[in-house]
Structures are given as structure tokens and as C-alpha cells.
Amino acid sequence: MKNYGRLARPEIVRPFGKPPDGQPALTGVVLTHRSPSSGEGTWRTVLLSNLRTLLWAGRPKMGLKYSDNVYGVNSVNAMFACEDPGRWRRVYGKYWEVVEAKSALKGKKSGKLLPLEKWYQEELPALISSRPDRYVTLSELVKLMEWKLTRGKFRPRLQQMVATNGAEVVEKCSRKAFGLLPDVRAAITELSSLKAVGPATASAVLAAGSPERAAFMSDEGVGSVPGLTPIQYTAKHYDLYLSKMIERTKKLNKVDSEKDWTPHRAELCLWARQLQLPLLEDEVDEDGSGGRESPESDADKRPTKKRKTK
């Protein structure tokens, strides 16, 4: 396990709601520390807001490791581990509020999210299902890439490269990929033969046309599943992610009377929960029953390599 050395003084970054009783509200801290691996007198700053590994600001100079959790609950993994369908459904019910809130943020990229999200979640699935043989067109693939890069990390080169695919090639390849289902691995491999299309983009295509079989490989979704960080954009890593998403939805459907959970719907919840917006602050795991993780749980399975093409 990586040790960041002895901490000097935590600095609160910004608040979030519902910490344990008697504890200060934190969403993350900036830690100044001495690194044992980089020599005497070397100090670094570590931001722990993404994983929400929460540290109590009243306990400076503690020798903590990266995965130590002073509060005892890793709220990111807690959402995935939660077995209460009611909590999942509440997060799902606020999904579009979360999208609107993110879309309202400053910046050209954020402002485009809401219409693109509506298109991907509603219009594109209807278009794909209306065709006798499911497939996507080149223009749809280009727009899907725009949606993906707006929803997550923006990589302009991928947007340019995906447009260089031939229209007939895209239709033929995607038709074959949907025809390969339920073999998701084979379908991912087929779609990944297109330019600028990796397992993540391929999963977005499949999730739009077959949400009961596939989940989009978003950074937020994969990062919420214990044992899958750091993320690798490979077919093998997607297999691990999808298998855990299918397992979670099966468990939810066993205890939820509506039995309408799919891997795609579960990803929407994980994505929304990862953004840590105030409107979801009440959905922080309150009693720990949904998501206590041992410090070693992720370390045992960590992959080591990352692929750039998504």
C-alpha cells in the first residue's frame, strides 16, 4: 500500500453535507506531507476530494496511509455497495436534476450537456430500436462521442478522429456488434475496430441500444466500483466492470418489487452520485451498512496500466 508519509496540516477545501455526529463537514482536504520516497525536506500536496477519503481537520500530524478512512465510510464505494433499492431509486429519481445542475455550471462544455444527455438517453435508443437490425450511423457515432466527452473528460482529438470513419463502415460494424449480443466482449471488440473507438465508447454504443446487457464505461461508474482503480480502458477491464454491475443489478432486482434495474440505469446512479452535488447530499451513506471497505480491498486487485483510447 502506498504511504504518503507523515501529514503536516490538513486544509479544508469545501464543505459537504451529513458528516458523522460531532465531526466537521469536509468533502476533501489538501495535505502537506513529507514523502519518504523523495528525500528529506520534500513536501507535496495531495487532494483527496475525488475519492472522498475524509480526514478530520482536528487531527493534524497523523501518520495516515492513502486508503485510511478516519470516518470509516468511503462514500463513493458506499453507493455501489448499497443494497437498499430505495436509496438507489432516490438517486435515480434525481438524475435529471443532477444533469441540469452540472449543465448550469459555468463553461461552454457544461452548457451543452443537457441537450446531449437528452439525445443520448432518449432519442438515440429510440432510433436504434426502430431499425430491424440495430446499428448506429456515422453522424450518431460522432454525436455520441461529443456527448461522452462533454459528460466526462474532454479529449478533442478523439472527436476529430471518430469523424474520419466511413459511413458504411460504421453502420456495418455496429450492425455486426449488436448481432453478436449477448456476447458483450465480442461486440466491444468489433466496435473497437473503428477509428478512435475504444472499449468505453463502444460500451456507450451498446448501452444505448441494449441497456439490459451493457453499461457505459464512465470514469465515474468504474471509479465507484471497489477494486477497479486505477482505470484501464481495455476490454478486460470493462469485463470486470460489467460483471460487477450485472451482479449489483441482479441483487437490486431481487429485493425491488419493480425489478427494472439494468446495468445502464445503475451507471446513471453512480455517475450522479460521484458528482457530489448538494442536491444528493442526503444520499450519503448514513450508517455504513452499504459501503464499508477495508483499506486493502482495492489494492489487491489494482491493474497497473492505462490505455489512452476510450
C-alpha positions in Angstrom: 0.0 0.0 0.0 1.4 3.4 -0.9 2.3 5.6 2.1 2.2 9.3 1.7 4.3 9.8 4.8 3.5 11.9 7.9 1.0 14.7 7.4 1.7 18.2 8.4 -1.6 20.2 8.4 -4.8 19.4 6.5 -6.5 22.3 4.9 -10.3 22.1 4.3 -11.2 22.6 0.6 -15.0 22.9 0.7 -17.9 21.5 2.8 -20.4 18.8 2.1 -23.4 17.6 4.0 -24.1 14.9 6.6 -20.8 14.0 8.3 -21.0 11.8 11.4 -22.2 13.4 14.6 -19.7 15.7 16.1 -17.4 15.7 13.2 -16.7 18.7 10.9 -18.1 18.6 7.4 -15.5 18.1 4.7 -15.5 17.0 1.1 -11.8 16.6 1.0 -8.5 18.1 2.2 -5.3 19.3 0.9 -2.5 17.5 2.7 1.0 18.8 3.0 3.3 15.9 3.9 6.9 14.6 3.9 7.3 11.9 1.3 9.6 9.1 2.4 10.3 8.2 -1.2 11.5 11.6 -2.4 14.0 12.6 0.3 14.3 14.8 3.3 12.6 18.1 3.1 10.4 17.3 0.1 6.8 18.2 0.6 3.8 17.5 -1.7 0.2 18.5 -1.8 -2.5 15.7 -2.2 -6.1 16.4 -2.9 -8.4 13.7 -1.7 -11.8 15.1 -2.8 -12.4 12.7 -5.8 -12.3 9.5 -3.6 -13.8 11.3 -0.7 -11.3 9.7 1.7 -12.3 12.1 4.5 -9.8 13.3 7.1 -10.7 15.1 10.3 -9.1 18.6 10.3 -8.7 18.5 14.0 -6.2 15.6 13.8 -3.1 17.1 12.2 0.3 15.3 12.0 -1.2 11.8 11.8 0.7 9.1 10.0 -2.1 8.1 7.6 -2.0 6.0 4.5 -3.8 6.9 1.3 -6.7 4.4 1.8 -7.1 5.0 5.6 -10.5 6.4 6.3 -10.9 8.3 9.6 -14.7 8.4 9.3 -14.9 4.7 8.5 -17.1 5.1 5.4 -15.9 5.5 1.8 -18.9 7.3 0.4 -18.0 6.7 -3.3 -17.9 2.9 -2.9 -20.8 3.0 -0.5 -23.2 3.9 -3.3 -22.2 0.8 -5.3 -22.2 -1.4 -2.2 -25.6 -0.2 -1.0 -28.3 -2.9 -1.1 -31.2 -0.6 -0.4 -33.2 -0.2 -3.6 -35.0 2.7 -2.2 -31.7 4.7 -1.9 -30.8 3.8 -5.5 -34.2 4.8 -6.7 -33.9 8.2 -4.9 -30.6 8.9 -6.6 -32.0 7.7 -10.0 -35.1 10.0 -9.4 -32.8 13.0 -9.1 -30.7 12.1 -12.2 -32.0 14.8 -14.4 -31.7 17.4 -11.7 -28.1 16.5 -11.4 -27.6 16.8 -15.2 -29.3 20.2 -15.1 -27.2 21.3 -12.2 -24.0 20.3 -14.0 -25.2 21.8 -17.2 -25.8 25.1 -15.4 -22.2 25.4 -14.4 -20.0 28.0 -16.0 -18.2 27.0 -19.1 -19.2 26.2 -22.7 -18.7 22.4 -22.2 -21.1 22.1 -19.3 -23.8 24.1 -21.0 -24.0 21.6 -23.8 -24.5 18.6 -21.5 -28.3 18.8 -21.0 -29.4 18.6 -24.7 -26.7 16.0 -25.4 -27.8 13.9 -22.4 -31.5 14.1 -23.6 -30.4 13.0 -27.0 -28.3 10.0 -25.8 -30.7 8.8 -23.1 -34.0 9.2 -25.1 -33.6 9.9 -28.8 -30.7 7.6 -29.7 -32.2 4.5 -28.0 -35.4 5.1 -29.9 -33.6 5.5 -33.2 -31.6 2.3 -32.7 -34.6 0.2 -31.6 -36.7 1.4 -34.6 -34.3 -0.3 -37.1 -34.9 -4.0 -38.0 -31.2 -4.6 -37.5 -29.8 -2.4 -34.7 -26.9 -0.1 -35.7 -25.7 3.5 -35.4 -24.9 5.9 -38.2 -21.7 7.9 -38.6 -23.4 11.1 -37.5 -24.8 9.4 -34.5 -21.4 8.0 -33.5 -19.9 11.5 -33.9 -22.6 13.0 -31.7 -22.3 10.1 -29.2 -18.6 11.0 -28.9 -19.5 14.6 -28.3 -21.9 13.5 -25.5 -19.2 11.3 -24.0 -16.6 14.0 -24.0 -19.0 16.6 -22.6 -20.2 14.3 -19.8 -16.7 13.3 -18.8 -13.1 14.3 -19.7 -12.8 16.3 -22.9 -10.4 14.9 -25.4 -10.7 17.0 -28.7 -8.5 14.6 -30.7 -11.0 11.8 -30.3 -13.8 14.0 -31.5 -11.8 14.7 -34.7 -10.7 11.2 -35.3 -14.0 9.5 -34.9 -15.4 11.6 -37.8 -12.9 10.1 -40.2 -14.6 6.7 -40.1 -16.6 5.8 -43.3 -20.4 6.0 -43.0 -20.8 2.5 -44.5 -18.1 1.0 -42.2 -19.8 2.4 -39.1 -23.2 1.0 -40.0 -21.8 -2.4 -40.9 -19.5 -2.6 -37.9 -22.2 -1.5 -35.4 -24.8 -3.8 -37.0 -22.4 -6.8 -36.6 -21.7 -5.7 -33.0 -25.4 -5.7 -32.0 -25.8 -9.0 -33.7 -23.1 -10.5 -31.6 -25.0 -9.9 -28.4 -25.4 -11.3 -25.8 -21.6 -11.8 -26.2 -20.7 -8.3 -25.0 -17.0 -8.9 -25.1 -17.2 -9.8 -28.8 -19.4 -6.8 -29.5 -16.9 -4.5 -27.7 -14.1 -5.9 -29.8 -16.0 -5.4 -33.0 -16.8 -1.8 -32.3 -13.3 -1.1 -31.1 -12.1 -1.8 -34.7 -13.4 1.7 -35.6 -11.1 4.7 -35.5 -11.0 6.4 -32.2 -13.4 3.9 -30.6 -12.1 2.1 -27.5 -14.0 -0.1 -25.0 -15.5 3.0 -23.3 -17.0 4.5 -26.4 -18.0 1.0 -27.6 -19.8 0.4 -24.3 -21.7 3.7 -24.8 -23.0 2.4 -28.2 -24.1 -0.9 -26.7 -25.7 0.7 -23.6 -27.8 3.0 -25.9 -29.1 0.0 -27.9 -29.1 -2.7 -25.3 -29.2 -1.2 -21.7 -30.2 -4.5 -20.2 -26.8 -6.0 -21.3 -24.3 -3.2 -21.2 -23.3 -0.2 -19.0 -21.4 2.8 -20.2 -17.8 2.6 -19.0 -17.7 6.1 -17.5 -14.8 7.2 -15.2 -17.4 7.9 -12.5 -19.0 4.5 -12.9 -15.8 2.4 -12.9 -14.3 4.6 -10.2 -17.3 3.8 -7.9 -16.7 0.0 -8.0 -14.2 -1.4 -5.5 -11.2 -3.0 -7.0 -11.3 -1.3 -10.4 -9.0 1.7 -9.8 -6.8 2.9 -11.4 -9.0 2.6 -14.5 -7.7 0.8 -17.6 -9.5 1.4 -20.8 -9.3 -2.2 -22.0 -11.8 -4.8 -22.9 -10.6 -6.9 -20.0 -11.2 -4.1 -17.5 -14.6 -3.5 -19.0 -15.5 -7.2 -18.5 -14.6 -6.8 -14.8 -16.7 -3.6 -14.5 -19.7 -5.0 -16.4 -19.7 -8.3 -14.4 -19.9 -6.3 -11.1 -22.6 -4.0 -12.5 -24.7 -7.0 -13.6 -24.2 -8.7 -10.2 -25.3 -5.5 -8.4 -28.4 -5.1 -10.6 -29.4 -8.7 -10.0 -29.2 -8.2 -6.3 -31.3 -5.0 -6.6 -33.9 -6.7 -8.7 -34.3 -9.5 -6.1 -35.3 -7.0 -3.4 -37.0 -4.3 -5.5 -40.6 -5.0 -6.4 -40.4 -3.1 -9.7 -37.4 -5.3 -10.9 -36.4 -2.8 -13.5 -32.7 -2.3 -12.7 -30.3 -2.6 -15.6 -26.5 -2.1 -15.8 -27.2 1.1 -17.7 -29.5 2.5 -15.1 -27.1 1.6 -12.3 -24.3 3.6 -14.1 -26.5 6.6 -14.2 -26.8 6.5 -10.4 -23.1 6.0 -9.9 -22.3 8.9 -12.2 -24.8 11.2 -10.5 -23.6 10.2 -7.0 -19.9 10.7 -7.9 -20.5 14.4 -8.8 -21.1 15.1 -5.1 -23.6 17.9 -5.7 -25.6 19.4 -2.8 -28.9 18.0 -4.0 -27.7 14.5 -3.4 -26.1 15.2 0.0 -28.9 13.4 1.8 -27.9 10.2 0.0 -24.5 9.9 1.7 -24.3 6.5 3.4 -25.5 7.3 6.9 -25.0 4.1 8.8 -22.2 2.5 6.9 -24.2 -0.6 6.1 -23.9 -0.1 2.4 -20.3 0.5 1.9 -17.5 -0.1 4.4 -14.4 -1.1 2.5 -11.2 -2.4 4.1 -8.1 -0.4 3.2 -6.7 -3.3 1.3 -9.8 -4.1 -0.8 -8.8 -2.1 -3.8 -5.1 -2.7 -3.5 -5.3 -6.4 -4.0 -6.8 -6.1 -7.5 -5.2 -2.9 -8.8 -4.3 -3.1 -12.5 -1.1 -1.2 -13.5 -1.5 0.0 -17.0 -3.8 2.6 -18.6 -4.8 2.8 -22.2 -5.4 6.2 -23.8 -8.1 5.4 -26.4 -11.5 5.3 -24.9 
